[in-house]
């Protein structure tokens, strides 16, 4: 019996996006909740699990209908289970998979009626007599892209079956075949764009996400590159200014993220205003969004900041192109909503600084917008 639904949970520094997807990858509903970073992010998983349960109940979806949940986190993930370092949400070495199983099981239990509990017990009893299935809603993803946490080929992944990567969960509240997979948020966004967005026609591409932080992921010849330490694509922590005195969230100084993230854009705008720069904007209510919007209203200082942002990012992409030589760069995240105000200077800077044979690479805005990550982590199960 095929499961009917998969869930995607994309955790960001300020907001967490959730999605429920029907079999075949069709989104049923996508919604957002705030990310609570208090207590070193200790409430994030619980809040997401409870929100998912509430939505399932509202839509009439039971735990027996669920195939699994993919969780995207803003940091390094090596094994599909643990988040190593996620500075923007206060996480260090978290077993995200175990936390989610516990929180989701508790939320399911607290929301069950007696009839639902009896029905679940009957279902689980019957399901335990069955062998796990290998066909699932991620078939499209699995035949076009190698598994995030494996170096084996797509064909080998399909031959070995999904249980090879994801042990069955030990939870009586969930179907025995229910799985949880944890992945880097930029990797999830790359998977989403590669399978359902702007990267559908590309075999080698780089996804860059610009939001609270800066992330990136590389798909080379149809395979997602994870790296030995789970840090492949972390261009946000490339050093672009060795003379920087202020610290990045990672503890280093001069990282790209300090300049082209949403906070970095606001920080530079404030510094210019404090030094006497003139703008249509109020220094006390700045955001990356209203800075980019101000460019369209003729704000010269805002235009300077956005051009600098694009120039820095374009040079960084030019450096990356010397290593992976992608034919496509997809720019996503909240900052990318600035559109051509950002992308035009990115392209100009890239062309002026890249190795000439790589100048033909396309640089586009993500088609799935802020939903790319939630698509990717749901479809990668």
C-alpha positions in Angstrom: 0.0 0.0 0.0 1.5 3.4 -1.0 1.4 6.1 1.5 -0.6 9.2 0.5 1.4 12.0 1.9 4.9 13.3 2.7 5.8 16.4 4.8 8.5 18.9 4.3 9.8 21.2 7.1 12.3 23.9 6.2 13.7 25.6 9.3 15.0 29.1 8.8 16.5 31.7 11.2 13.3 33.6 11.6 10.6 31.4 10.1 9.9 27.7 9.6 8.0 26.7 6.4 6.0 23.5 6.4 4.4 21.6 3.5 2.1 18.6 3.1 2.5 16.9 -0.3 0.3 14.3 -1.9 1.7 11.2 -3.6 3.6 12.2 -6.7 4.8 15.5 -5.2 1.7 17.6 -5.6 1.6 20.2 -2.7 -1.6 20.1 -0.7 -0.8 23.0 1.5 2.3 25.1 2.4 2.3 27.3 5.5 4.7 29.0 7.9 5.3 29.5 11.6 7.8 31.6 13.5 11.2 30.0 14.4 11.6 30.2 18.2 15.4 30.4 18.8 15.0 30.8 22.6 16.8 28.2 24.8 19.3 27.4 22.0 16.5 26.6 19.6 15.1 24.0 22.0 11.5 24.6 20.9 11.9 24.6 17.2 11.3 20.9 16.5 8.4 20.6 19.0 6.7 23.6 17.4 7.0 22.3 13.9 5.8 18.8 14.9 2.7 20.3 16.6 1.9 22.5 13.7 2.2 19.6 11.3 -0.2 17.5 13.5 -2.7 20.4 13.6 -2.7 20.7 9.9 -3.0 17.0 9.3 -6.1 17.0 11.7 -7.6 19.9 9.9 -7.2 18.2 6.5 -8.3 14.8 7.7 -4.9 13.2 7.3 -4.0 10.4 9.7 -0.5 9.2 10.7 -1.3 6.0 8.8 -1.4 8.1 5.6 2.0 9.5 6.1 5.1 8.2 4.2 7.6 10.4 6.1 8.9 13.8 6.8 12.0 15.6 5.4 13.6 18.3 7.6 15.9 21.0 6.2 18.1 22.8 8.7 20.4 25.9 8.3 23.7 24.1 8.8 25.9 21.1 8.2 24.3 17.6 8.0 26.5 14.6 7.4 24.4 11.5 7.9 20.7 12.5 7.3 20.1 12.4 11.0 22.3 14.9 12.9 22.7 18.7 12.5 26.3 19.5 13.3 26.4 23.3 13.6 23.5 25.7 12.9 24.7 29.0 14.3 21.6 31.1 13.3 19.2 29.0 15.4 21.6 28.1 18.2 22.1 24.4 17.4 25.2 22.3 18.0 25.3 18.5 17.4 21.6 17.8 17.5 19.9 14.5 16.8 17.1 16.1 14.8 15.6 12.8 13.7 15.2 11.5 17.2 13.8 14.8 18.5 11.3 15.0 15.7 10.1 11.4 16.2 9.6 12.1 19.9 7.9 15.4 19.3 5.7 14.2 16.5 4.7 11.1 18.4 3.7 13.2 21.4 1.7 15.6 19.3 -0.1 12.7 17.6 -0.9 11.1 21.0 -2.2 14.3 22.5 -4.5 14.9 19.6 -6.0 11.4 19.3 -9.5 10.3 20.2 -10.1 6.8 21.5 -11.4 5.8 18.1 -8.3 7.1 16.4 -6.1 5.3 18.9 -7.9 2.0 18.3 -7.8 2.4 14.6 -4.0 3.1 14.7 -3.4 0.0 16.8 -5.3 -2.1 14.3 -3.3 -0.5 11.4 0.1 -1.0 13.0 -0.7 -4.7 13.9 -1.6 -5.3 10.3 1.3 -3.4 8.9 3.9 -5.3 10.9 3.0 -8.4 9.0 4.0 -6.7 5.7 7.4 -6.2 4.2 8.5 -2.6 3.7 7.8 -1.1 0.3 10.4 0.5 -1.9 8.1 2.5 -4.2 7.1 5.9 -2.9 6.2 9.5 -3.7 9.9 10.4 -4.2 10.3 8.1 -7.3 10.9 11.1 -9.6 13.5 12.5 -7.3 15.3 9.2 -6.7 15.6 8.4 -10.4 17.0 11.9 -11.3 19.3 12.6 -8.4 21.5 10.5 -6.1 20.6 10.3 -2.5 21.8 13.3 -0.4 23.7 11.2 2.1 25.2 8.5 -0.2 28.0 8.4 -2.7 26.4 5.5 -4.6 24.6 5.9 -7.9 20.8 6.5 -8.4 20.6 3.0 -9.9 22.2 1.4 -6.8 20.0 3.5 -4.5 16.9 2.2 -6.2 18.2 -1.4 -6.2 19.0 -1.4 -2.5 15.7 0.2 -1.5 15.0 3.0 0.9 15.5 1.0 4.1 19.2 0.9 3.3 19.4 4.6 4.1 16.7 5.2 6.7 16.2 2.7 9.6 12.6 2.1 10.5 11.3 4.2 13.3 10.7 2.6 16.7 7.4 4.4 17.4 4.1 2.7 17.9 2.3 6.0 17.0 3.7 5.9 13.4 3.5 3.4 10.6 6.6 1.1 10.7 7.6 2.4 7.2 7.5 6.1 8.3 10.9 7.8 7.8 12.5 11.0 8.8 15.4 12.5 6.8 17.4 15.6 7.8 19.3 17.7 5.3 21.0 21.0 4.8 18.5 23.8 3.9 20.4 24.9 0.8 20.7 21.2 -0.3 16.9 20.9 0.1 16.3 24.0 -1.9 18.6 22.7 -4.6 16.7 19.4 -4.7 13.4 21.3 -5.0 14.6 23.5 -7.9 16.3 20.6 -9.6 13.2 18.4 -9.6 10.3 20.9 -9.8 11.8 24.4 -10.4 14.3 26.4 -12.5 16.9 23.6 -12.5 14.8 21.0 -14.3 16.8 21.4 -17.6 20.2 21.4 -15.9 22.5 18.6 -14.9 25.1 20.7 -13.1 23.9 23.7 -11.1 24.4 25.6 -7.9 21.6 26.8 -5.6 22.3 29.8 -3.5 19.9 30.8 -0.7 20.0 34.4 0.7 18.1 34.9 3.9 19.0 35.2 7.6 22.2 33.4 6.5 23.7 32.4 3.2 23.7 28.8 2.0 24.5 27.0 -1.2 24.4 23.5 -2.6 26.0 21.9 -5.7 24.4 19.4 -8.0 27.1 18.0 -10.3 26.1 15.7 -13.2 22.8 15.0 -11.5 24.2 14.2 -8.1 24.0 16.3 -5.0 27.4 16.9 -3.5 27.4 16.6 0.3 31.1 16.5 1.1 33.0 14.6 3.8 32.0 17.0 6.6 28.6 17.9 5.2 29.8 21.4 4.4 29.9 21.3 0.6 28.5 24.5 -0.8 28.9 26.6 2.4 29.9 29.7 0.4 28.4 31.9 3.1 31.5 31.3 5.1 34.0 32.0 2.3 36.3 34.8 3.4 35.8 37.8 1.2 37.3 40.5 3.5 40.4 39.5 5.6 40.5 42.9 7.2 36.9 42.7 8.7 36.9 43.3 12.5 33.4 42.2 13.3 32.5 38.5 13.8 30.3 36.4 11.7 27.7 34.1 13.4 30.2 31.2 12.8 32.8 33.0 14.9 35.1 33.9 12.0 35.5 37.4 10.4 35.0 38.5 6.9 32.5 35.8 5.7 30.4 36.5 2.6 27.3 36.0 4.8 28.2 39.2 6.7 27.6 41.2 3.6 25.0 39.6 1.4 22.6 38.0 3.9 19.5 40.0 4.9 21.2 41.1 8.1 24.3 42.0 6.2 22.4 44.3 3.8 20.7 46.0 6.7 24.0 46.4 8.7 25.8 48.1 5.8 22.8 50.4 5.1 22.9 51.4 8.8 26.6 52.1 8.7 26.2 54.4 5.7 23.3 56.3 7.4 25.3 56.7 10.5 28.2 58.2 8.5 25.9 60.8 7.0 24.3 59.0 4.0 20.9 60.2 2.8 18.0 57.8 2.2 14.2 57.7 2.0 14.3 55.0 4.7 14.1 55.4 8.4 17.2 54.0 10.1 15.1 52.3 12.8 12.9 50.3 10.5 15.2 48.9 7.9 14.9 45.5 6.3 16.4 43.9 3.3 13.0 44.0 1.6 12.4 47.7 2.1 16.0 48.5 1.1 15.5 46.7 -2.3 12.1 48.3 -2.7 13.6 51.8 -2.1 15.8 51.3 -5.2 12.7 51.3 -7.4 11.7 54.6 -5.7 15.0 56.2 -6.7 16.9 55.9 -3.4 20.5 56.2 -4.4 22.0 54.9 -1.1 19.8 51.8 -1.2 20.9 51.3 -4.8 24.5 51.5 -3.7 24.0 48.9 -1.1 22.2 46.5 -3.4 24.9 47.0 -6.1 27.6 46.2 -3.6 25.6 43.1 -2.5 25.3 41.9 -6.1 29.0 42.6 -6.8 30.2 40.6 -3.8 28.0 37.7 -4.6 28.9 37.7 -8.3 32.6 37.6 -7.5 32.0 34.7 -5.1 30.1 32.8 -7.8 32.9 33.4 -10.2 35.4 31.9 -7.8 33.1 28.8 -7.3 32.8 28.4 -11.1 36.5 27.7 -11.3 35.9 24.6 -9.1 32.6 23.1 -10.2 31.9 25.0 -13.5 28.1 24.9 -13.3 25.9 25.9 -16.3 23.3 27.4 -13.9 23.2 29.4 -10.7 19.8 29.6 -9.0 19.4 32.3 -6.5 16.6 31.9 -3.8 15.7 32.9 -0.3 14.0 36.0 0.9 16.7 38.4 -0.4 16.3 37.1 -3.9 12.8 38.5 -4.0 14.5 41.8 -4.8 14.7 40.5 -8.4 16.7 42.3 -10.9 17.8 45.0 -8.4 20.0 42.2 -7.1 20.5 39.8 -10.1 21.7 42.4 -12.6 24.7 43.4 -10.5 25.3 39.8 -9.7 25.5 38.9 -13.4 27.7 41.9 -14.3 30.1 41.1 -11.5 30.2 37.4 -12.4 30.9 38.1 -16.1 33.7 40.6 -15.2 35.5 38.3 -12.8 34.9 34.7 -13.9 37.3 32.6 -16.0 36.2 33.6 -19.5 35.0 30.1 -20.7 32.6 30.0 -17.8 30.9 33.3 -18.7 28.0 31.5 -20.4 26.6 30.3 -17.1 23.0 31.5 -16.4 22.1 33.2 -13.2 18.3 33.1 -12.4 15.9 33.6 -9.6 14.5 30.5 -8.0 11.2 29.5 -9.6 9.8 28.0 -6.4 10.8 31.1 -4.4 10.8 30.5 -0.7 9.1 27.1 -1.1 12.1 25.4 -2.8 13.4 24.0 0.5 10.1 22.5 1.6 9.6 20.9 -1.8 13.1 19.5 -1.8 13.1 17.9 1.7 9.6 16.4 1.1 10.5 15.0 -2.3 13.9 13.6 -1.2 12.4 10.9 1.1 
